[in-house]
Amino acid sequence: VRLGKDVYLINCASCHSIKMQGGLGKDFNLVSYTRTKDEIRKYALNPSKYYKEFGYSANAMPTLPLSG
């Protein structure tokens, strides 16, 4: 859990909140209700490839230094 929190703080927190506090991206609580773990992983690893499949008209999410 600690390592996941560190990954979130370094790579995600600037755009995604976890307490419904707003941000450029969707709150992660909302994402967890609409996407499976595998979908979240797939999109996080390659957002420019999958943004249309996930229903977005453009890709605003950067490619992050994450590994599978």
Buried (B, 14 or more C-beta within 10 A) or exposed (E): EEEEEEBEEEBBBEEBBBEEEEBEBBBBEEBEEEBEEEBBEBBBBBBEEBBEEBEEEEBEBEEEEEEE
